[in-house]
Amino acid sequence: MTPANLADTVLSAARAVFETRGLDVALLPVTTTVERPRNPEHGDYASNLAMQVAKKAGVAPRELATALAEELGRRDEIAAVEIAGPGFLNIRLENAALGAFAGLVLTAGAAYGRNTALAGERVNLEFVSANPTGPIHLGHTRWAAVGDSLRRVLSAAGAEVTSEYYVNDAGVQMDKFARSLFAAANGQAAPEDGYGGDYIAEIAQQILSVDPGLAGQPAETALPVFMARGYELMLAEIRESLDRFGVHFDVWFSEQTLHNGGAVEHAIETLRKQGHIFDDGGAVWLRTTDFTDDKDRVLIRSNGEKTYFAADAAYYINKRERGFDRCIYLLGADHHGYIGRLKAIAACAGDDPKQNIEILIGQLVNLVRAGQPVRLSKRAGNIITLDELVEAVGADAARYSLARSSTDSMLTLDIEEITRNSSENPVFYVQYAHARICSLLKNAEEKKVARGEDYDPALLSHERERNLLKTLGDFPGVVATAAELREPHRIAVYLEERVATDYHRFYDACQVLPKGDEPVSEYAAPRLWLMEATRTVLANGLDLLGVSAPERM
């Protein structure tokens, strides 16, 4: 029996009680939930349904709880129900009802944990979106790991998710990029406001290898070529770096297309129809102060130049017109000012800024080795790149370490800690639990101890077994909560502190395979089912983080 099944059973019992007592069944909620008590001695699960509805029904909470306990006690799956406090129900399941859960997990397989909490919702998830003027750096890398994990979690909760990379290929940064490449190609120092690092020289040489005649050409002739070809090469490198990191985008959206395709003009006309555009001093403005922004924003300057804000407005409206119900932006730590203005765009467009747009801000990452800051990149100048991080620690360790903490706080990664093969290293701890199970299952096969087509679930009666089963049962709820709160790190916390920990405790307390010439115990088969169910949850959880589940370590 899963927590969801038990919640349905509690609600069904409540309906029976209401009908017997002549109470209005319509007062009961459509759905209810059960939770695990903090103290295991209080039972397997607890319900506060009696306290929720008693007052509306005109019945004392404890009286209603007593009636509910009696009704639940008639169900075969329920071993005991106790009433606590003013009307809490503490429920203990029969061993067979709880033990059967291992089979349910194996039946669901890779789909276990997926749910329909966000079914029917179309989500556009934009993350990373680094300028195509340099390699992906450490700050972008955190959003790559978190963003891709969030994409997986939202999809697991039933949402239809499109991951999108916004290519900032318009504006002064592209001019600086082109001038930097031009200077490198001609053996000159980078412009004062340009880009440094060996990668600029590398890209310049790649361009010259195809068209050596560009060197020495006048700037007005060469700069457009350096910009176009440098952009293509840099974007290709960014794609390759992200691919090696296991991050793939459904859409690569060019900012330049907003300006070239009339999207900005269309957005301004759309916003004007909503009544929030005004003209002043020859410029076109959006009255965002109507929606709590700190000042009104210029869309087109008096000289006819379109602003970055105009592109932001056009991009949001473009997303909504592509049919997305919710647009989620994952932005860097220096983008707090974007929250108010982006939400104001949504409101000015006639949308609900609490429903149709979300802006998540991620904090910075520091990289250290033995407590000392890691040196800056020689290739990229003043940054640490994604490729360098992956080369130093591996994609799995990098992804897990970046995604396992809340993005609300700064993160410090110690290279030695996240590559150490010990239980003190979280990613190793979780992956080792999976590999340990795979090894034991292989040993069972060699010893010809079969899991079989079925098992006696009532034999999974040890408290370590019961606790592990309940932990596995929590997985769909953890996924749903992680999706609802946009916090994929909850998956990592669950895998580390609960699944892996409870599995190791179970394994230490419950012998699975015979030793030496011992006969095969009747507990072997059900415990193999439980181990396989645990392996499934570990693999599914790691997959939501974009991390592999190794069979050997």
C-alpha positions in Angstrom: 0.0 0.0 0.0 1.4 3.4 -1.0 0.8 6.6 0.9 -1.5 7.7 -1.9 -3.5 4.4 -1.5 -3.7 4.9 2.2 -4.9 8.4 1.9 -7.7 7.2 -0.4 -8.5 4.5 2.2 -8.8 7.1 4.9 -11.0 9.3 2.7 -13.2 6.3 1.8 -13.5 5.4 5.6 -14.5 9.0 6.3 -17.3 8.8 3.6 -18.6 5.7 5.2 -18.6 7.3 8.7 -20.4 10.4 7.3 -23.0 8.3 5.6 -23.6 6.2 8.7 -24.1 9.3 10.8 -26.2 11.2 8.3 -23.5 13.9 7.9 -23.1 15.8 4.6 -20.5 14.0 2.6 -20.0 17.1 0.5 -18.1 18.6 3.5 -15.2 16.1 2.9 -12.3 17.2 0.7 -11.9 15.7 -2.7 -8.4 14.4 -1.7 -6.5 14.1 1.5 -2.9 13.1 2.5 -1.1 11.1 5.1 2.3 11.9 6.6 4.9 9.9 8.4 5.1 10.7 12.1 8.4 12.1 13.4 8.4 9.4 16.0 8.1 5.9 14.4 6.6 4.6 17.6 3.5 6.6 16.8 2.8 4.4 13.7 3.6 4.3 10.1 1.4 7.2 8.9 -0.7 9.9 10.5 -3.9 11.7 9.3 -5.5 14.9 10.5 -8.6 14.5 8.4 -10.9 14.3 11.5 -9.6 17.6 12.7 -10.0 19.2 9.3 -13.7 18.5 8.9 -15.1 17.9 12.4 -16.1 21.5 13.0 -17.8 21.9 9.7 -19.7 18.7 10.3 -20.7 19.8 13.8 -18.9 16.9 15.5 -16.1 17.0 18.1 -12.8 16.1 16.5 -11.9 13.3 18.8 -15.4 11.8 18.5 -15.0 11.8 14.7 -11.5 10.5 15.0 -12.8 7.6 17.1 -15.4 6.7 14.5 -12.8 6.9 11.7 -10.4 4.7 13.7 -13.1 2.1 14.1 -14.0 2.1 10.4 -10.3 1.9 9.4 -9.8 -1.0 11.8 -12.2 -3.0 9.6 -9.9 -2.7 6.6 -7.6 -5.7 6.0 -4.6 -3.6 5.3 -4.7 -1.7 8.6 -3.1 -3.4 11.6 -4.0 -0.7 14.2 -5.2 2.9 14.5 -4.6 5.1 17.6 -6.0 8.5 18.4 -3.5 11.1 19.5 -4.1 14.6 20.9 -7.3 16.4 19.8 -7.9 14.0 16.9 -4.9 12.8 15.0 -5.0 9.3 13.6 -1.8 7.3 13.9 -2.1 4.3 11.6 0.0 1.1 11.5 -0.2 -1.0 8.3 -0.2 -4.8 8.2 3.2 -6.2 7.2 1.7 -7.7 4.0 0.2 -4.4 3.0 3.4 -2.5 3.4 5.6 -5.3 2.1 3.6 -5.5 -1.1 4.9 -2.1 -2.0 8.2 -3.5 -3.2 6.3 -5.3 -6.0 4.5 -2.1 -6.9 7.8 -0.3 -7.4 9.2 -3.0 -9.6 6.0 -3.1 -11.7 6.3 0.7 -12.3 10.1 0.4 -13.0 11.6 3.5 -14.5 8.2 5.2 -14.3 8.1 5.0 -10.5 8.1 8.4 -8.9 6.4 10.1 -11.9 3.1 11.7 -11.1 0.5 14.0 -12.6 0.8 16.9 -10.2 1.5 19.3 -13.1 -0.4 17.4 -15.8 -1.7 19.7 -18.6 0.7 22.5 -17.9 3.0 23.8 -20.7 6.2 25.2 -19.3 9.0 27.1 -21.0 12.2 26.7 -18.9 15.0 29.1 -19.8 18.4 28.6 -18.2 22.1 29.2 -18.7 21.6 31.7 -21.6 25.3 32.8 -21.6 26.5 35.3 -24.1 28.1 33.6 -27.1 31.3 35.5 -26.5 33.1 33.1 -24.3 33.1 29.6 -22.8 30.5 28.5 -20.2 31.9 29.5 -16.8 31.3 28.1 -13.3 28.3 30.3 -12.5 26.5 29.2 -15.7 27.5 25.6 -14.9 25.5 25.7 -11.7 22.4 26.8 -13.6 23.1 24.1 -16.2 23.0 21.4 -13.5 20.0 22.9 -11.6 18.1 23.9 -14.7 18.4 20.5 -16.4 17.5 18.7 -13.2 14.5 21.0 -12.8 13.5 20.2 -16.4 13.5 16.5 -15.5 11.6 17.0 -12.3 8.9 19.1 -13.9 8.5 16.5 -16.6 8.3 13.8 -14.0 5.5 15.7 -12.4 3.5 15.7 -15.6 4.3 19.1 -17.1 5.1 19.5 -20.8 8.5 21.2 -20.6 10.5 22.9 -23.3 14.0 23.8 -22.3 15.3 26.9 -24.0 18.7 28.7 -24.3 18.4 32.4 -25.1 21.3 33.3 -27.3 22.3 36.9 -26.5 23.6 37.6 -30.0 22.5 41.2 -30.3 24.0 44.3 -28.7 27.4 45.8 -27.9 28.8 42.5 -26.5 28.9 41.1 -30.0 30.7 44.2 -31.3 33.3 43.8 -28.5 33.7 40.1 -29.3 34.3 40.9 -33.0 36.9 43.6 -32.2 38.6 41.2 -29.8 38.9 38.5 -32.5 40.1 41.1 -35.0 42.8 42.3 -32.7 44.0 38.8 -31.9 44.1 37.9 -35.6 46.3 40.9 -36.2 48.6 40.3 -33.3 47.3 43.2 -31.3 46.3 43.5 -27.7 42.6 43.0 -26.8 40.6 46.2 -26.8 40.3 47.8 -23.3 36.6 46.8 -23.1 37.1 43.6 -25.1 37.4 39.9 -24.2 40.7 38.3 -23.1 41.9 34.7 -22.6 43.5 32.3 -24.9 40.2 31.2 -26.4 40.0 34.5 -28.3 43.3 33.7 -30.0 42.2 30.1 -30.7 38.9 31.2 -32.4 40.7 33.9 -34.4 43.2 31.3 -35.7 40.3 29.0 -36.6 38.7 31.8 -38.6 42.1 32.6 -40.3 42.7 28.9 -41.2 39.6 29.1 -43.4 40.1 32.7 -44.7 43.8 33.7 -44.1 43.2 36.9 -46.1 41.1 38.4 -43.3 44.3 39.4 -41.5 45.3 42.8 -42.4 41.9 43.7 -44.0 40.3 47.0 -42.9 38.2 46.7 -39.8 35.0 47.7 -41.6 35.5 44.8 -43.9 36.8 42.2 -41.5 34.7 42.8 -38.4 31.4 41.5 -39.7 33.1 38.3 -40.8 34.9 37.8 -37.4 31.6 38.5 -35.7 29.6 36.0 -37.8 32.2 33.2 -37.8 33.3 33.8 -34.2 29.7 33.6 -33.1 29.2 30.2 -34.9 32.4 28.7 -33.5 31.7 30.0 -29.9 28.1 28.8 -30.0 29.2 25.4 -31.3 31.7 25.1 -28.4 29.1 26.0 -25.9 26.8 23.3 -27.3 29.5 20.7 -27.1 30.5 21.7 -23.6 26.8 21.4 -22.4 26.4 18.1 -24.3 29.4 16.6 -22.5 27.7 17.8 -19.3 24.6 15.9 -20.3 22.5 19.1 -20.8 20.5 19.4 -24.0 18.2 22.2 -25.0 15.0 21.8 -27.1 15.2 25.3 -28.4 18.2 27.7 -29.1 16.5 31.0 -29.4 18.4 33.9 -31.1 17.8 37.4 -29.6 18.7 38.8 -33.0 15.6 37.2 -34.5 13.4 39.3 -32.3 14.9 42.4 -33.8 15.1 41.2 -37.4 11.7 39.4 -37.5 9.5 42.2 -36.3 8.9 40.7 -32.9 9.8 43.9 -31.0 7.3 45.9 -33.1 4.7 43.3 -32.6 5.2 43.3 -28.8 5.0 47.1 -28.7 1.7 47.0 -30.6 0.4 44.2 -28.3 1.3 46.2 -25.2 -0.1 49.4 -26.7 -3.5 47.7 -27.1 -3.3 46.8 -23.4 -3.1 50.5 -22.6 0.4 50.5 -21.0 2.5 52.2 -23.8 3.1 55.9 -23.8 5.3 58.2 -25.8 7.4 60.9 -24.2 10.3 62.9 -25.5 10.4 61.1 -28.8 10.8 57.7 -27.0 8.4 54.8 -26.5 7.8 53.8 -22.9 6.1 50.9 -21.0 4.4 52.1 -17.9 5.7 49.3 -15.7 5.2 51.3 -12.5 1.5 50.4 -12.8 2.7 47.0 -11.6 5.2 47.7 -8.8 8.3 48.2 -11.0 10.5 50.9 -9.5 10.4 53.0 -12.7 8.9 53.0 -16.2 11.0 51.4 -18.9 12.1 52.7 -22.3 11.4 50.4 -25.2 12.6 52.6 -28.1 14.9 55.5 -27.5 14.3 58.9 -29.1 17.0 58.0 -31.7 15.0 55.0 -32.7 17.3 52.5 -31.0 15.6 49.5 -29.4 16.6 48.7 -25.8 17.4 45.4 -24.2 14.1 45.8 -22.3 12.3 45.9 -25.6 13.8 42.5 -26.5 12.9 41.2 -23.0 9.2 42.2 -23.6 9.2 40.8 -27.1 10.7 37.5 -25.9 8.2 37.1 -23.1 5.3 37.7 -25.5 6.8 35.4 -28.0 6.9 32.6 -25.4 3.3 33.1 -24.5 2.2 33.2 -28.1 4.0 29.9 -28.6 1.4 28.5 -26.1 3.4 28.2 -22.9 1.3 28.6 -19.7 4.2 29.3 -17.5 7.6 30.9 -18.4 10.3 30.1 -15.9 13.6 32.1 -16.1 16.7 30.9 -14.2 19.0 33.9 -13.9 22.3 34.7 -12.2 23.0 36.3 -8.9 23.4 39.8 -10.5 19.9 39.7 -12.0 17.8 40.5 -9.0 16.6 43.7 -10.7 15.0 41.7 -13.5 12.4 40.2 -11.2 10.3 43.3 -10.9 10.6 44.4 -14.6 9.9 40.9 -16.0 6.9 40.5 -13.9 5.7 43.9 -14.9 6.0 42.9 -18.5 3.7 40.0 -17.9 1.2 42.2 -16.1 1.3 44.8 -18.9 0.7 42.0 -21.4 -2.5 41.1 -19.5 -1.1 38.1 -17.8 -1.0 37.1 -14.1 2.6 37.6 -13.0 1.9 35.1 -10.1 1.0 32.4 -12.5 2.5 33.0 -16.0 6.0 34.0 -15.1 8.6 32.9 -12.5 12.1 34.3 -12.0 14.5 32.1 -10.0 17.8 33.7 -9.0 20.9 31.5 -8.3 23.8 32.4 -6.1 27.5 32.2 -7.0 29.8 29.2 -6.8 33.3 29.1 -5.4 35.7 26.3 -6.4 38.5 25.3 -3.9 41.0 22.6 -3.4 42.0 21.7 0.1 40.4 25.0 1.3 42.3 27.2 -1.2 40.7 28.9 -4.2 41.4 27.2 -7.5 43.5 29.3 -9.8 41.8 31.1 -12.7 41.6 29.6 -16.1 44.5 30.2 -18.5 42.4 29.6 -21.5 39.4 31.8 -20.5 41.3 34.4 -18.5 39.4 35.4 -15.4 36.9 32.5 -15.1 36.7 28.8 -14.4 35.0 27.0 -17.3 32.5 24.1 -17.4 35.0 22.0 -19.3 37.7 22.5 -16.7 35.3 21.6 -13.9 34.2 18.4 -15.7 37.9 17.5 -16.4 38.8 18.0 -12.7 35.9 16.1 -11.1 33.8 14.3 -13.8 30.3 15.2 -15.0 28.5 13.1 -12.3 30.3 14.7 -9.3 29.9 18.1 -10.8 26.2 17.8 -11.6 25.3 16.2 -8.3 27.3 18.6 -6.3 25.9 21.7 -8.1 22.3 20.4 -7.9 22.2 19.1 -4.3 22.1 22.5 -2.6 19.4 25.2 -2.6 20.3 27.9 -5.1 19.3 30.5 -2.5 22.8 30.4 -1.0 26.3 30.6 -2.3 28.0 27.2 -2.9 31.6 26.3 -2.3 32.8 23.1 -4.0 36.0 21.4 -2.8 37.5 19.4 -5.6 39.1 16.9 -3.2 35.9 16.3 -1.3 33.6 15.7 -4.3 36.1 13.3 -5.8 36.8 11.3 -2.7 35.7 7.6 -2.7 34.2 7.6 0.8 30.8 7.9 2.4 31.6 11.5 3.3 31.3 12.3 -0.4 27.5 12.6 -1.1 27.5 11.6 -4.7 29.7 8.6 -3.9 27.5 7.6 -1.0 24.4 7.5 -3.2 26.0 5.9 -6.2 27.7 3.3 -3.9 24.4 2.3 -2.5 23.2 1.5 -6.0 26.4 -0.3 -7.0 26.3 -2.3 -3.7 22.8 -3.5 -4.5 23.8 -4.5 -8.1 26.8 -6.4 -6.7 24.6 -8.3 -4.2 22.0 -9.1 -6.9 24.8 -10.5 -9.1 26.0 -12.6 -6.1 22.5 -13.9 -5.7 22.4 -15.0 -9.3 25.8 -16.7 -8.9 24.5 -18.5 -5.8 21.4 -19.4 -7.7 19.2 -17.6 -5.1 16.3 -16.5 -7.3 14.1 -13.5 -6.6 11.3 -15.4 -8.3 8.1 -14.2 -9.9 6.4 -13.5 -6.6 7.2 -13.2 -2.9 5.4 -13.3 0.5 5.2 -9.5 1.4 4.3 -10.4 5.0 7.8 -11.6 5.6 9.1 -8.0 5.2 8.3 -7.4 8.9 11.7 -6.2 10.3 11.6 -2.6 11.4 14.5 -1.8 9.1 12.6 -3.4 6.2 9.4 -1.5 7.1 11.3 1.8 7.4 13.0 1.3 4.0 9.6 0.5 2.4 8.0 3.6 3.8 11.0 5.7 2.6 10.6 4.3 -1.0 6.9 5.1 -0.7 7.7 8.7 -0.2 9.5 9.1 -3.6 6.5 10.3 -5.7 5.6 12.9 -3.0 9.2 14.1 -3.0 9.2 14.5 -6.7 5.9 16.3 -6.7 7.1 18.7 -4.0 10.4 19.3 -5.7 8.5 20.2 -8.9 6.0 22.4 -7.1 8.7 24.4 -5.2 11.2 24.3 -8.1 13.7 22.7 -5.8 15.4 19.7 -7.4 17.9 19.6 -4.6 15.1 17.9 -2.6 15.7 14.8 -4.7 19.4 14.7 -3.7 18.6 15.2 0.0 16.0 12.4 -0.2 18.5 10.0 -1.9 21.3 10.8 0.5 19.6 11.2 3.9 16.9 8.7 3.5 17.1 6.1 0.7 20.9 5.4 0.9 21.0 5.7 4.6 17.9 3.5 5.2 19.2 0.9 2.7 22.6 0.6 4.5 20.9 0.2 7.8 18.6 -2.5 6.4 21.5 -4.3 4.9 23.5 -4.2 8.1 20.5 -5.6 10.1 18.9 -8.1 7.7 20.8 -11.0 6.1 19.8 -11.5 2.5 22.0 -14.3 1.1 23.1 -17.5 2.9 26.6 -17.7 4.2 28.7 -20.8 3.4 26.6 -23.9 3.5 23.6 -22.3 5.1 20.2 -23.1 3.5 18.5 -20.3 1.6 16.2 -18.5 4.0 12.5 -17.8 3.3 13.4 -14.2 3.8 15.9 -14.2 0.8 13.3 -13.7 -1.9 11.3 -10.9 -0.4 14.5 -9.1 0.6 15.8 -9.4 -2.9 12.5 -7.8 -4.1 13.1 -5.0 -1.6 16.6 -4.5 -2.7 15.6 -4.3 -6.4 12.9 -1.8 -5.5 15.5 0.3 -3.7 17.8 0.1 -6.6 15.0 1.3 -8.9 14.3 4.3 -6.7 18.0 5.2 -6.5 18.4 4.9 -10.3 15.2 7.0 -10.9 16.3 9.6 -8.5 19.8 9.9 -9.9 18.3 10.2 -13.4 16.2 13.2 -12.3 19.5 14.8 -11.3 21.2 13.8 -14.6 23.6 11.6 -12.8 24.5 8.0 -13.7 23.6 5.0 -11.5 26.7 2.8 -11.8 26.6 -1.0 -11.3 30.2 -1.1 -10.2 32.5 1.3 -8.3 
